[in-house]
Amino acid sequence: MAGTTPNGGDRQDTVNDGAMPRGLTWRLRLAWAAVAWERVWPRLWPAAAVLALFLAAALLGILPWLGAWMHLFLLVAFAAAFASTLVHGMRGLRWPRAEDARRRLERDSGLRHRPLSGLDDVLAAGKSDPEAAALWQAHQARLRRLLGRLRVALPRGSLAALDPRALRAVPVLLLAAGLIAAGTDAPNRLVQAATPQLAGPPAPRPQLDVWVDPPAYTGQAPRFIATGTDAEPVLRTPTGSRLLAQLQGGEGAPHLLIGKQETGFQRVADQAWKAETKLDVNAGLDLAVRQDGGTLAAWDLQVVPDAAPEIAFRMPPQQGRRNALRIDYTAEDDYGVQTVRLRVERPGDDRVEPIVRELPLPAGDAKAENASYHDFTAHVWAGVEVRITLEAEDALGQTGHSDTVTTVLPQRTFQHPVARKLVELRRQLTLEPGNRYPVVQGLSRLQDHPAHFFGDFVVALAMRSAERRLVYDKTDTAVTQAQELMWRTALRIEEGEIAVAERDLRRAEQALMEALSRDNASDAELQHLMDELESAMNRFLEALAERMRQQLAEGQQPQPVPPDAQVLETRDLREMMQQMRDMAQSGARDAARDMLARMQEMMENLSRQPMMSQMSEQNRRAMEMMRQMRSLSEQQQELLDNSFQRQQQMRREGMRQGEGQRQGQMQQGQQQAQPGERSGQPQGMRGMQSDAEQQEALRRRLGQMMRELGDMLGQIPQPMGQAEQDMRDATGALRGGQPDSAIQPQTDALDNLQQGMQAMREAIQQQMQAEQPGRGEGQGEFGWSPGQRRDPLGRSRDNDGQGQVDTGDVKVPDQMDLQRAREILDELRRRSGDRARPELELDYIERLLQRF
């Protein structure tokens, strides 16, 4: 280091000749800083505590919350406190000098004799004395070795003496809590704390939420419309949708623009607005939300109109097995058809209102296909040509019509001649309601022969009532009432209880189908209607089974079983009924309606005739014997008629002979007549001999049948034995040429045959019931034809007849599906009771509950 001697001459400083210790300069600076901290911190900590309290209040958001003027007051107070403590603390402060830094470094390093000061010393004698210079050099080297151990200790400025209560920890803890509470928002909070808003807080950034709620009939859920970069380029929505826009923040009242139509927002809270409008096909092509002269969001709007439904016949109307009209249709709509109606009209007949009936409609898809059966046999138009049109209606009331089909309404085929005549007279009133006289004459002629309708007093009274109404009441109402009365009378004559049971069954089916199609039908109502349907179905099956047994007992020839026929048992129907109950209870009413339609189709296809496969070999033998017995009875009736005619003929001849004897003038003629009469006796005798031979042959046939019947049933009806004895007596009378004596035994034989046939019929019925011990009341088998090999639920059977089914083409809910449906329904009901949920969600849940 170069220096200047006190006298001002130049000298050479040999201390700093490249021998300064390494790192001495920064160690001196650290020592100076340590000394400065020890002097400044005790004076500075009150101002630092005030600053920490301010930062904690700012980070915790306390100052803006107090209001603008209080915020300003506290801000000024914090600034004054900080400045006051800072000025007071820094007053009289003496900053460290270079000598203080050296002394601090020497003390921290444990050096004695102040070696750092010796580094600045110079050799007074200069370099002229070699020995002195060498000694000086050795001294400097020893000092450098000592300086190698230099270190700087930490500052020793403890505040314990100045703050014995440790109040200094409070600002620190509050500052830490503020940093944690503010998080990433700390810079914004510091700025808000430093800038009080005397003119009010700035408007928050606008936040826009837009929802589109399609109409309930579309089945679409409300959807959120994105804004900004994620916005849809084209907003497509069905007509009638409800648009809901909510805006928070921003300055000024917002506006909703649809095309050229502007709708203002409604203020619902401070800086919160709401707007709601309905979108239809007349809306504009642009949708935008504007505020304070700017556009917050905009979309290209496309409102999709609702097209009218379409409907058509899949096949022409057909007549079912039970004379019901089968309607098979297909309907389509963009959001699903709501109602399908059948309209039947007869042009020119203003007396009767057109028939309008709702058809069952499967739900779930935009395209619906279904088939249903409708009984019009009781209508006055049955058997008359009518025009049929289908109508489809959607949720907006738009209707679509099918092509009109001209057909003849199915009519019931009656076997009894009186019932058939009543229906024909009823049809004449439909075709010519003004021409009543032929119908009145026909009713009068039917009443003249009560034996033709078994002398039923109710039938006679009903026909008399219908006749009198047509005679004395000239209104159209009388014609309608007479036709209804004639129809009920024909049913009573034809089938009795089975017709009433069938009518009740169809009414129960129709009532349940209509209830399942309604959204407001309660579970209790559905259960009541299902109970009525099950009761009506059991009554119909019991009547049908009784009718079949009577037909078999009367000897009606059983039908052969078609190769694709299915045997339907009562337990299958009960299984379907239980399935419908479970579906209705779980909310799957559409599936229950489909199941009812399938069961209705099965009942329509149910055959009323006994099948060969349902009869044992013994029963078939009994039926054949019953047929032979009926044939024998008919032949006995013919013999009785012959005997009666011969007895009448002999009586007339006897009367002619007596008249000839009284009139003598006719004796010549009488003598001429006697040869002819005598010549005729051999021919009459030959006829009676032939009748006697036939009577004997019938007796022998009856004896053979009695032996076979005894072997088969174990007993012989007693009237048959009496009939065999009567036939023996009739044979003797005919052989003796006494037809009058043969009439009574033949009459008795015919009566005993009828009684024997009745007893035989009852025995056969008991035997048929005994062959089915596993079936209780109301159970049985019935043929169902035509049809593929399917079970009662519509599933395909396998070909090996093991009972396995293929469920690939028909979906039948199992227990897991039903349980899951119940859980979903319960969850929807629970959420509907939570009023804290958003209004849109509650509306959507309510629509789901109404639908299911």
DATA-V540097 format. One line per field, one symbol per residue. ss: DSSP state (H for helix, E for strand, L for the rest). phi: phi as a letter, one per 30 degrees, with the letter a starting at -180 (. if undefined). burial: + if it has 9 or more other ideal C-beta (glycine too) atoms within 8 Angstrom, else -. A space follows every 10 residues. Layout:
ss = ???
phi = ???
burial = ???
//
This chain:
ss = LLEELLLLLE ELLLLLLLLL LLLHHHHHHH HHHHHHHHHH HHHHHHHHHH HHHHHHHHHL LHHHHLLHHH HHHHHHHHHH HHHHHHHHHH LLLLLLLHHH HHHHHHHHHL LLLLHHHHLL LLLLLLLLLH HHHHHHHHHH HHHHHHHLLL LLLLLLLLLL LLLLLLLHHH HHHHHHHHHH HHHHHHHHHH HHHHLLLLLL LLLLLLEEEE EEELLHHHLL LLEEELLHHH LLLEEEEELL EEEEEEEELL LLLLEEEELL EEEELEEEEL LEEEEEEEEL LLLLLEEEEE ELLEEEEEEE EEEELLLLLE EEEEEEEEEL LLLLEEEEEE EELLLLLLEE EEEEELLLLL LLLLEEEELL LLLLLLEEEE EEEELLLLLL LLLLEEEEEE EEELLLLLEE ELLLEEEELL LLLLLLHHHH HHHHHHHHHH HLLLLLHHHH HHHHHHHLLH HHHLLLHHHH HHHHHHHHHH HHLLLHHHHH HHHHHHHHHH HHHHLLHHHH HHHHHHHHHH HHHHHHHLLL LLHHHHHHHH HHHHHHHHHH HHHHHHHHHH HHHLLLLLEL LLLLLEEEEH HHHHHHHHHH HHHHHLLLHH HHHHHHHHHH HHHHLELLLL EHHHLLHHHH HHHHHHHHHH HHHHHHHHHH HHHHHHHHHH HHHHHHHHHH HHLHHHHHHH HHHHHHHHHH HHHHHHHHHH HHHHHHHHHH HHHHHHHHHH HHHLLLLHHH HHHHHHHHHH HHHHHLLLHH HHHHHHHHHH HHHHHHHHHH HHHHHHHHHH LLLLLLLLLL EEEELLLLLE LLLLLEELLL LLLLEELLLL LLLLHHHHHH HHHHHHHHHH HHLLLLLLHH HHHHHHHHHH HL
phi = .dbbdedjdd bcdddcdicd ddiddddddd ddddddddcd eddcdddddd dddddddddd idddddjddd dddddddddd dddddddddd didcddcddd dddddddddi ccihdddddc dbdddicdcd dddddddddd ddddddddcd abdddccdcd ddbddhdddd eddddddddd ddiddedddd ddddbdcdcj ddddddbcbb bbcdedddic debdcdbidc dddbccaddi dccbbbbbji ciddbccbic ccbddcdcad hbbbbbaccb ddddcbbbbb ahiccdabbd cbcddcdddb baddaeebcd dcidddccbb bbadbjdcbb bcbcbbeicd dcdedbbdcd bdcjbdcbba bbcbccdddd deicdbccbc bcbcddidbb bdddccacdd bdcccddddd dddddddddd dbddccdddd ddddddddbd ddciiddddd dddddddddd dcccdddddd dddddddddd ddddbidddd dddddddddd dddddddcdc dddddddddd dddddddddd dddddddddd ddddiddddd dddcdcdccd dddddddddd ddddddjddd dddddddddd dddddddccd cdddcddddd dddddddddd dddddddddd dddddddddd dddddddddd ddcddcdedd ddddeddddd dedddddddd dddddddddd dddddddddd ddciaceded dddddddddd ddddddibdd dddddddddd dddddddddd dddddddddd dbddccdicl cbdbbdlddb ddcjdddddc idjdbccdcb ccdcdddddd dddddddddd dddddddedd dddddddddd dc
burial = ---------- +-++++---- ---+--++++ ++-+++++++ ++++++++++ ++++++++++ +-++---+-- ++-++--+-- ++--++--++ -----+---+ ++++++-++- +--+++-++- -++------- -++--++-++ +-++-++--+ -+----+-+- --+----+-- ++-++-+++- ++---+--++ -++--++--- ---+-+-+-+ ++++--+--- -+--+-+--- +---+-++++ ++++++++++ ---++++++- --+-+----- -++++-+-+- --++-+++++ +----++-++ +++--+-+++ +++---+--+ -+++++++++ +++-+++--+ ++++++---- -+--+--+++ ++-----+-+ +++++++--+ ++++-+++++ +++++--+++ -+--+-+-++ +--+-+-+++ +++-++++++ --+--+--++ -+++-++--- --+--+--++ -++++++-++ -------+++ +++-++++++ ++++---+++ +++++++++- +++++++--- ----+++-++ -+++++++++ ++++++++++ ++++++-++- +--+++++++ -++++++-++ ++++-+++++ ++++++++++ +++++++-++ ++-++---++ ++++++++++ -++-+++-++ -+++-++-++ --+---+--+ ---------+ --+---+--- ---++-+++- ++-+++-++- +++-++-+++ -++--++-++ ++++-+++++ +-+++---+- +++-++++++ -++++++-++ +++++-++-- -+------++ -++++-+--+ +++-++++-- ----++---- -++----+-- ++--+--++- ++-------+ +++++++++- --
//
